[in-house]
Amino acid sequence: MMRVQFVLSQIGHGLRRNLAMAVSVVLVTFISLTFVGAAVLLQMQISNMQDDWYDEVEVSVFLCPQDSEVPACADGEVTDEQAEEIRAVLESDALSTYVDTVYTETQEEAHEAFLEQFGDQDWATRVTPEQMQMSYRVKLHDPEQYQVVADEITGRPGVESVVDQRAILEPLFLIMNRATILAGGLAALMTITAVLLITTTIRLSAMSRSRETSIMRLVGASNFFIQLPFMLEGAIAALLGAMLATTGLWFGVRYLIEDWLADSLTWVNFVNTTDVLTIAPLLILIGIVLAGVSSLVSLSRYTKV
């Protein structure tokens, strides 16, 4: 009990003596772990969107309209026979391993979908169903197998183009992945800064209490007992920084994501506060590990028996 009281008193004494540095450790740990958490949450968001959207993406087989300049449409608008032949290929046994379902979108249906999206604009009302393209919407068992279907269909008479909807999503995911890398880079930079600052703080604390540590050596205290108060000081500061980072991320997700973006973009499966609580132990663990590594580096010289 006496040893516990002594260690606690040393921790309180050290934190009071180096209060400004301790606050700096808390803040830099808070910032660095906020970037770490943001990078993890952003990657979770990308994973959610890929799981949801890639399951829904389709391959669009656009059939020849009038006046198309594509060589496969040299004979003019697709005929009923050509359309039936193309659908038969898509539903053939050869492609059954890749193709799940085939849905026909007529010119009238394409026009209705077009008006639903752009009907509030004046120019859109002048578009007629005859100006729209008939197409087949092909759902694949595995969206990664797009090229197999495209190679089988592309160039056939009546087929103007084959479009993989994933190509529309890839630039978005590329931007988000680059944002994750940027956040991760900033997190790494701030983590290095945190380690250096924690190391400096503990080192200054050890130097300022060299008289106490000398007395502890003389009475036979072990390395661990001498170093423990300094290690706990760093761990407490890092733990407070991790808790602040978790709190900041929770409020950010709660009010910016759930209350704002999620209400505006209801079709996106956003990360939520539960995800923040899920990564909270990771942030706390990183904070404690940072403090532990910094303590070992700085204490090996100044408190060695």
N, C-alpha and C positions, 0 to 999 in steps of 0.2 A: 504493500500500500504506500509505504514511504517513497519507494522508487517511482511509482506511478505519479504521486503528487509532485515529486521533484521534476520528472519529465514534463508534466503539464505546466509547471511554473516556468521552466526553461522555454517552453514554446510561447507562452504568453509574454515573457520577457523579450524574447527574440522578435516577435511580431510587433510589439510596441516600439522597440528600438529601431526597427527598420520598416516602419509603417509605410512610408512612401514607396519603398521598393516592393513591399508586399502587395500594395495596391497595383503597382505596375505589373507584377506577375499575374495578378488576377485578371487585369484588363487585357494583356497580350494573350493570355491563355484563352480568355473569352473570345477574342477576335479570331484567333487561329482555329479554335474548335468550331466556331460558327461557320467558317469557310469549309472545314472538314464536313460538318453536318449538312451544309448546303450542297456540297458536291455529292454526298451520299443520297440525299433526297432527290436531287436532280436526276441521278442515275436510276433511282427507283421510279421516278416519273416517266423517264424514257422507256423503261421496261414495261410499265403499265400500259403506255400508249401502244407500244409494239405488240403486246399480247392482245390488246383489244382491237386495234386497227388491222393488223396483219391477218387476223382471223376473218375480217370482213371484206378485205380487198378482193377485187375481181379482175379478170382479164377482159378487156373490152375489144371485141372484134367488130370493127366498123366496116359496113358493107358499102359498096361503091354508090355514090350519089351521081346525079347528073353532072356533066362537065368536069369530072375529076381528071387530073393530069397524071395520076399514077398509072404505070404501064398495065397493071392487072385490071384496070378499069377502062381500057382502051375501047371496049365494046359498048360503053355507056353504063347506065344505071343497072345495078344488079337485077337479074331476073329471078323469078320465083324458083326456077329449077336450080340455079346456082345457089340461092339461099338455102334450099333444102339439102343440097349436096354438102354445103359447108357445115350445116347443123349435123348431118349424118356423120361427118368426119369427127366432129367434136364429141358425139355420143357413141363413137365406135368402140369396139373392144380394145383396140390398140391404145386408146387414150383413157380408158376407164380407170386405169391405175392413178391417173393424174387429175382427171376431171370429176368433180363432185356433181354439180348441176349446171344446166345451161338454160338461161332465161332469155327469151326474145323480147327486145324493146323495139316496138314499131315506131314509125315516124310520128304517129299521133301521140304515143306514150312519151317519146322523146320531147315532143313539143310541150306536153303538159308539165314534164319535169323542168323544162327550160323556163316556162312561165312561173312555176313555183319559186324558182331561184331568182329570176330577173324581171318578173312581171310588174314590179313597181316602177320600172324605168320605161320612159316613153318609146325608145327605140325598139325595145323588146316586143312591144305589142304589134309591130309591123312584120314580125317573123311569122311565116306560115308553116304548117306541118310539112308541106312539100319541100321546104328548104332544110328540113332536118334529116338526119341519117338513121336508117335502120341499123341495129347492131345486135350482137349476141353478148350477153353478160355471163362470163364463165367463172364459176366458183371452183377453185382448186382444192384438192385435199391438202396439198402442201404448197403455199404460195412461192416457196423457193424453186419450185419446178416450172416456173413460168416459161422458161426458154424452150422446154420440150414442146409445149403446146404452140408457142409462137413459131417455132421452126416448121411444125406440121401444117400450119394454116397460112402463114405469110406467103404471098405470091400467088395464091390460088385465084382463079378467075372469080371476080365479084368481091374480093377482099381488098379494101383500100388500105387499112392499117390495123395493127394489133398493138394495143396499149396496155401496159402493166401499171395498174393504179399505184403500185408501190413506188414507182418512179416519181410520183407526185409527193409522196411522203418522205422519201429519202433525204431531200434537201433540208426538211424540217428537223429530222433526226440528226443530220450532220451538224446543223447549227447547235442543237442541244448538246450533242456529244462534245463539240468544241467548247461550249460554255462549261461543261463538266470538267474538261481538261484545264481550262482557265481557272476555275474555282479550285481545282485540285492543286494547281501550281501555286496559287496564292496561299492556299492552306499549308503547303509544304514550306513556303517562304516564312510564313508567320509562325509555323511550328519550330523552325530553326531559330527564329528570333526569340520564341518563348523559352527554348532550351538554354540559349545564351543568357537570357535575363534571369532565369531561375538559378542557373549556375553562379552568376555574378552575385545575386542576392544571398544565396546560401554561403558563398565564399566570404562576403563582407560580414555576414552574421557570425561566421566562425572566427574570423579575424578579430572582430570586436569583442568576442568572448574568449580570447586566447587564455586569459588569466584563469577563468573558470575551468576550461578544459585541461589546463596544466595541473590544477589542483586535483581534478578527477583522475588524471593519470597517476599522480602521486599516491592516491588512496586505492589504486588498483582497479579502477573502472575499465571495463572492456571497450574495445573499439565500437561495438554495436551500441552499448549504453551511451557512449559519448556522442555518437553520430545520430542516434535516434531523434532527439529534439529537432535537429536541423532538417532531417529527412521529413519529419512530420510537418514542419513549417511549410516546406515546399509542397508537400502533398495537400495540405489544407488550402493553400493559395490556388493550386491547380484545380482542386475539387470545386472551389467556389467559382473559378472561371468556367469549368465544365457545366456547372449548374446554371450559370448565367447564360451560357451558349444555348443550352437546352431550352431555357425559358424564352430566350429571344427567338429561337426557331419556332417554338410552340405558338407564340403570339403572332409571328409572321405568317405561319401557315393558317392559323385560326382566322385572322382578319383579312389577310391579303388573298389567300387561296380559297378557303371555304366560304367566306362571306362575300367575296367580290368575284374572283374568276369563276368559281364553281357555279355561281348563280347566272353568270353571263354566258358561260360555255358549258352548258349542261351535258353535251355529248362527249366531254373529255373526263376520263377517270383520273382525277387529280389525287395527289398524295394528301393525307389528312393528319390531324394531330396524333392519331394512333401510331402513324408511321414515325412521327417525331419521338414519341415515347419508346418506340421499338429501338431506335438508334441511340437513345439516351445512355444506356449502359456502355455502349461502345465509346461515346464521347468521354464519359467519366473514366473509363479504363485507360483511354489514350492520355487523359490529363494526369492520371496517377503514374502511368508509365513514364511520361515526360519528366515528372518531378523525381521519380526514382532514379532514372538515368542521370539527370542533372545532379542529383545529390551524390551519387557514387563518383562522378567525375570531379566534383568540387571538394568533396570531403576527404578524398584519399590522401591529399597532401596536408591539409590544415588540422585534421583531428587524429592523425595516425598515431597510435601508441608506440 
